[in-house]
Amino acid sequence: MAALSARPLHICVDATSWANDRGFGRFTRELLKALLVRDEGFKYTLLFDQLPNEALPSGPEILTARTGRGLNQAAVGSEARSPAYFLQMGRLARTVPYDVFFFPTLYSYFPLLQRKPCVVCYHDATAERFPELLFPTRRNHWLWRAKTALAHLQTTRAMTVSETSAADLETIHKFPRSRIDVVTEAADDTFRVIEKASARKKARSRQGIPKDAHLLIHVGGMNAHKNILGLLKAMPKIISAEPKTHLALVGDTSGKGFWDNVEELRAFVEGHHPLSSHVHFTGYVGDADLALLMNASDALIFPSLWEGFGLPAVEAMSCGIPVLASSRGGSLPEIVGDAGLLFDPESPDAIASCVIRFLADGAVRARLAKNALKRSRLYSWERAAQLAEKSFRHCYSDALRPR
């Protein structure tokens, strides 16, 4: 390890997902911010396809390939990045004399045009488990598989965000456990307990939610594997037992992101009385307003068929609200722990029974809320940065060992 202490270890980072509003975009931003404020013997260069419309951290060298379209315009829906895009990014990376290259997400991977140490973060194996729910065409599925195969060849160490995903990296992606590093995710400081009742009341009012309603909130993409349709199928039974129950579906409904089933969800709501007056599509909500809406909710409900981490669960727990989650949703049982209740995501009756039990028992709600706030403190971006640095060091030392 003498080589590591002689000079800063130079990490070149694919930062093209910085501006993405999905979980891996937040992971990229928050992890990099946490890494850049540390002084542990690292130097960073950030690569962009296009510079985001926001101030970037001072300190690292920032380079941009100035591609015609960025990741967030090119790799959405049935679209894909062009060969020219990959070539431009690969050429830009070659100009940097780095020690380790870091991809914060497999989603934004592009082939490196040289053999050098590389850490790739594989957030989950949802695409491998449910391809029919994630890819609109066979072409998109084939392109994903081709990209994943190339990434696998260039991965010196595989990073992921939960023990559940680490198991998938072993069994599905076929990485030996000795080459897998688990980091974590965390909530932004914006997500906290807000005591001001008037602020919580206004958060409800902005979304047309009655002040005396039982409010469930779902946060995330409107994609089929999120199983929002399964949740909506449970709602009539929930409303029959607890007539004051409302559901806020928070997430982009523009159709400009990943392949989604927003129209199917809207049609179901419109076709099943009384959902149209109890289900609220909020659209995208910024962090400050989202934290208020979470504080104004009784619970986050998370019926996803699979998650690599499930960041909204930690954000909700940081606001002091419990999580009602899928028992077979990948990492969700691991992340939620004793801060919520679990249900079978493929059974609307099971979802309904879980919610009804939760809403009917004030003692259970109070206990879970207390546990939620306590459990949220297990997750921090500082801890994620420490674990990421350990991964970078292992990657560099692995590359120095003779094969």
C-alpha positions in Angstrom: 0.0 0.0 0.0 3.0 2.3 -0.1 2.0 3.5 -3.5 -1.3 4.7 -2.1 0.3 6.9 0.5 3.0 8.5 -1.8 0.4 10.7 -3.6 -3.3 11.2 -3.8 -5.2 8.4 -5.5 -6.7 9.9 -8.6 -10.4 8.8 -9.2 -12.0 9.7 -12.5 -15.8 9.7 -12.1 -18.6 9.3 -14.7 -20.9 12.1 -13.5 -23.3 12.0 -16.4 -26.2 10.9 -14.1 -25.7 14.0 -11.8 -28.8 15.8 -13.1 -31.1 12.7 -13.1 -34.0 12.9 -10.7 -34.2 9.1 -10.1 -32.6 7.3 -7.2 -29.3 6.7 -9.0 -29.0 10.4 -9.8 -29.4 11.3 -6.2 -26.9 8.6 -5.3 -24.4 10.1 -7.7 -24.8 13.7 -6.4 -24.9 12.9 -2.7 -22.1 10.4 -2.7 -19.8 12.7 -4.7 -20.6 15.7 -2.5 -19.7 13.5 0.6 -16.5 12.3 -1.0 -15.3 15.8 -2.1 -15.5 17.3 1.4 -13.3 14.6 2.8 -9.5 14.8 3.0 -8.4 11.2 2.9 -5.8 11.1 0.1 -8.0 11.2 -3.0 -8.1 13.5 -6.1 -11.2 13.6 -8.3 -12.0 14.4 -11.9 -15.6 14.5 -12.9 -16.7 13.7 -16.5 -20.0 15.1 -17.9 -21.6 14.7 -21.2 -23.2 18.1 -20.8 -22.8 20.4 -17.8 -25.9 20.5 -15.6 -27.8 23.8 -15.0 -26.6 24.1 -11.4 -23.6 25.0 -9.5 -21.1 22.2 -9.1 -18.8 21.5 -6.2 -15.5 23.4 -6.2 -12.3 21.4 -6.0 -12.4 18.6 -8.6 -11.4 19.0 -12.2 -14.5 19.1 -14.3 -14.5 18.0 -18.0 -17.3 17.7 -20.5 -17.6 15.9 -23.8 -20.3 18.2 -25.0 -22.3 15.4 -26.6 -25.3 16.3 -28.8 -27.7 14.9 -26.2 -27.0 14.1 -22.6 -27.8 10.8 -20.8 -31.1 12.2 -19.5 -32.3 13.0 -23.1 -30.8 10.1 -24.9 -31.4 7.1 -22.7 -35.1 7.4 -21.8 -38.2 5.4 -22.9 -37.3 3.4 -26.0 -34.4 5.7 -26.9 -30.7 4.9 -26.5 -27.4 6.7 -26.6 -25.6 6.6 -30.0 -22.2 5.0 -30.8 -20.9 8.5 -31.3 -21.9 9.4 -27.7 -20.0 6.3 -26.3 -16.9 7.2 -28.4 -16.9 10.8 -27.2 -17.1 9.8 -23.6 -14.5 7.1 -24.0 -12.1 9.5 -25.6 -12.6 12.1 -22.9 -11.8 9.5 -20.2 -8.6 8.6 -22.0 -7.3 12.1 -21.6 -7.3 11.8 -17.8 -4.3 10.2 -16.0 -6.5 8.5 -13.4 -5.7 5.5 -11.1 -9.3 4.2 -10.8 -12.4 4.9 -12.8 -15.7 5.0 -11.0 -19.2 4.6 -12.5 -21.8 5.5 -9.8 -24.4 3.6 -11.8 -24.4 0.8 -14.4 -27.2 2.8 -16.2 -24.7 5.5 -17.4 -21.8 3.1 -18.2 -19.9 3.7 -21.4 -17.0 1.5 -22.6 -13.5 2.7 -21.4 -11.0 2.6 -24.3 -8.2 1.3 -22.1 -7.5 -1.4 -19.5 -7.4 0.4 -16.1 -8.8 -0.3 -12.7 -12.6 0.3 -12.6 -15.3 0.3 -10.0 -18.9 0.0 -11.3 -21.9 0.4 -9.0 -24.7 -2.1 -9.8 -27.6 -0.8 -7.8 -29.9 -3.8 -8.4 -30.7 -6.7 -10.7 -34.3 -5.5 -11.4 -33.7 -5.5 -15.2 -32.5 -9.1 -15.0 -35.4 -10.2 -12.8 -38.2 -8.3 -14.6 -37.1 -7.5 -18.1 -40.7 -7.5 -19.4 -41.6 -4.7 -17.0 -38.6 -2.5 -17.7 -37.9 -2.6 -21.4 -40.4 -1.3 -24.0 -38.8 -3.2 -26.9 -36.6 -6.3 -27.5 -34.0 -3.9 -28.8 -33.8 -2.0 -25.5 -33.4 -5.3 -23.6 -30.7 -6.4 -26.0 -28.8 -3.1 -25.6 -29.0 -3.4 -21.9 -27.6 -6.9 -21.9 -24.8 -5.9 -24.3 -23.9 -2.9 -22.1 -24.0 -5.0 -18.9 -21.7 -7.7 -20.5 -19.2 -5.0 -21.5 -19.3 -3.4 -18.0 -18.7 -6.8 -16.4 -15.6 -7.3 -18.5 -14.2 -3.9 -17.3 -15.3 -4.2 -13.7 -12.3 -4.7 -11.3 -14.6 -4.3 -8.3 -18.4 -4.3 -8.2 -20.0 -1.8 -5.8 -23.6 -2.1 -4.7 -25.9 -0.5 -2.0 -27.4 -3.4 0.0 -26.6 -7.0 1.1 -29.6 -8.1 -1.0 -28.1 -6.6 -4.1 -24.7 -8.1 -3.2 -26.4 -11.5 -3.3 -27.8 -10.7 -6.8 -24.3 -9.7 -8.0 -23.1 -13.1 -7.0 -26.0 -15.2 -8.3 -27.1 -13.2 -11.3 -24.2 -11.1 -12.4 -21.7 -13.9 -11.4 -19.2 -11.7 -9.5 -17.3 -13.5 -6.7 -18.1 -12.1 -3.3 -14.5 -11.2 -2.8 -14.9 -8.6 -5.6 -18.1 -7.0 -4.3 -18.2 -3.9 -2.0 -21.4 -2.8 -0.2 -21.9 0.9 0.5 -25.1 2.6 1.5 -27.5 5.4 0.7 -29.0 8.1 3.0 -31.6 10.8 3.2 -30.8 14.4 2.5 -30.9 16.7 5.6 -34.1 18.2 4.1 -35.9 15.1 5.2 -36.4 15.6 9.0 -39.3 15.8 11.5 -41.2 19.1 11.0 -43.2 20.0 14.1 -45.0 23.0 12.6 -48.6 21.8 12.2 -49.6 24.7 9.9 -46.8 23.7 7.4 -48.0 20.1 7.3 -51.6 21.3 6.8 -50.5 23.5 3.9 -48.7 20.5 2.3 -51.9 18.6 2.3 -54.0 21.5 1.1 -51.7 22.0 -2.0 -52.5 18.5 -3.1 -56.2 18.7 -2.4 -56.0 16.2 0.5 -58.4 16.7 3.4 -56.9 17.8 6.7 -58.5 14.9 8.6 -57.6 12.2 6.1 -55.5 9.1 6.8 -52.7 9.8 4.2 -50.5 7.2 2.6 -47.7 8.4 0.3 -45.9 6.6 -2.4 -42.7 8.1 -3.9 -40.9 7.1 -7.0 -41.1 6.3 -10.6 -44.4 5.3 -12.2 -42.9 2.1 -13.7 -44.6 -1.3 -13.8 -42.2 -3.0 -11.4 -43.1 -0.4 -8.7 -46.4 -2.3 -8.5 -48.5 0.8 -8.1 -51.3 -0.9 -9.9 -51.3 -3.7 -7.3 -51.6 -1.0 -4.6 -54.5 0.7 -6.5 -56.3 -2.7 -6.6 -56.1 -2.8 -2.8 -57.4 0.7 -2.3 -61.2 0.1 -2.6 -61.0 -2.4 0.2 -58.9 0.0 2.3 -61.4 2.8 1.7 -64.3 0.6 2.5 -62.8 -0.2 5.9 -61.3 3.3 6.5 -63.3 5.8 4.4 -61.0 8.7 5.2 -58.0 7.1 3.6 -56.2 9.0 0.8 -53.2 8.1 -1.3 -50.7 10.5 -2.7 -48.7 9.2 -5.7 -45.6 11.4 -5.9 -43.5 11.1 -9.1 -43.0 12.3 -12.6 -46.1 11.7 -14.8 -44.7 13.4 -17.9 -43.7 10.2 -19.7 -40.3 11.7 -20.4 -38.4 9.3 -18.1 -38.2 5.5 -18.1 -40.9 3.4 -19.7 -43.9 3.8 -17.4 -47.5 2.8 -17.1 -49.0 6.1 -16.0 -51.9 5.9 -18.5 -52.8 2.5 -17.2 -52.7 3.8 -13.6 -54.9 6.8 -14.4 -57.4 4.7 -16.3 -57.7 2.3 -13.3 -58.3 5.2 -11.0 -60.9 6.7 -13.2 -62.7 3.4 -13.7 -62.9 2.4 -10.1 -65.1 4.5 -7.8 -64.3 5.9 -5.3 -60.6 6.1 -6.2 -60.9 9.3 -8.3 -61.5 11.3 -5.1 -59.1 9.4 -2.9 -56.0 9.0 -5.2 -53.8 12.1 -6.0 -51.2 12.2 -8.7 -49.0 15.0 -7.5 -46.4 14.9 -10.3 -42.8 15.6 -9.4 -42.4 17.3 -6.0 -39.1 19.0 -4.9 -37.4 17.9 -1.7 -38.5 20.6 0.6 -42.2 20.1 -0.4 -41.8 16.4 -0.3 -40.4 16.4 3.2 -43.4 18.5 4.3 -45.8 16.1 2.6 -44.1 13.1 4.2 -44.5 14.8 7.6 -48.1 15.2 6.8 -48.6 11.5 6.0 -49.3 8.5 8.2 -47.0 6.2 6.3 -45.0 5.6 3.2 -46.3 2.7 1.2 -43.8 0.8 -0.9 -45.3 -2.1 -2.9 -42.4 -2.5 -5.3 -41.6 -6.0 -6.7 -37.9 -5.3 -6.4 -35.6 -2.6 -5.1 -31.8 -2.5 -4.8 -32.1 -0.1 -1.8 -35.3 1.9 -1.6 -34.2 5.4 -0.8 -37.7 6.8 -0.2 -38.0 4.4 2.7 -35.0 6.1 4.5 -36.3 9.5 3.6 -39.7 8.7 5.1 -38.1 7.2 8.3 -36.0 10.4 8.6 -39.3 12.3 8.7 -40.5 10.0 11.5 -43.1 8.1 9.5 -43.3 4.3 9.2 -43.0 2.3 6.0 -45.5 -0.3 4.8 -43.5 -2.3 2.3 -43.3 -5.3 0.1 -42.1 -8.5 1.8 -40.6 -9.7 -1.5 -39.3 -6.3 -2.7 -35.6 -7.1 -2.7 -33.8 -5.0 -0.2 -37.0 -3.4 1.4 -37.2 -5.8 4.4 -33.5 -5.2 5.0 -33.7 -1.4 4.9 -37.1 -1.0 6.8 -36.4 -3.5 9.6 -38.6 -2.8 12.6 -39.7 0.6 11.3 -42.7 -0.8 9.4 -45.0 -3.6 8.4 -44.5 -6.0 5.4 -47.1 -7.4 3.0 -47.2 -9.7 -0.1 -46.9 -7.3 -3.0 -48.8 -9.6 -5.4 -51.9 -9.9 -3.2 -54.2 -6.8 -3.1 -56.0 -8.4 -0.2 -52.7 -8.7 1.7 -51.8 -5.1 1.0 -55.3 -4.0 2.1 -55.1 -6.1 5.3 -51.7 -4.6 6.2 -52.9 -1.0 5.7 -56.2 -1.5 7.6 -54.4 -3.1 10.5 -51.9 -0.2 10.6 -54.6 2.5 10.4 -56.8 0.9 13.0 -54.1 0.6 15.7 -52.8 3.8 17.1 -50.3 2.1 19.4 -48.8 0.3 16.4 -48.5 3.5 14.5 -46.8 5.3 17.4 -44.3 2.4 18.0 -43.4 2.2 14.3 -43.0 6.0 14.0 -40.5 5.9 17.0 -38.6 3.0 15.4 -38.5 4.8 12.1 -36.7 7.8 13.4 -34.2 5.7 15.3 -33.6 3.4 12.3 -33.0 6.4 9.9 -29.9 7.3 11.9 -28.2 4.1 10.6 -27.8 5.6 7.2 -25.5 8.5 6.3 -23.7 9.8 3.2 -20.5 10.1 5.3 -20.6 6.4 5.9 -21.3 5.8 2.2 -18.2 7.9 1.3 -16.0 6.0 3.8 -17.1 2.7 2.2 -16.7 4.0 -1.3 -13.1 5.1 -0.5 -12.4 1.6 0.8 -13.7 0.2 -2.5 -11.4 2.5 -4.5 -8.4 1.5 -2.5 -9.2 -2.2 -2.9 -9.7 -1.7 -6.6 -6.3 0.0 -7.1 -4.4 -2.6 -5.0 -6.2 -5.5 -6.8 -5.0 -4.1 -10.1 -1.4 -4.0 -8.8 -1.4 -7.7 -7.9 0.1 -10.1 -10.5 -2.5 -12.2 -12.3 
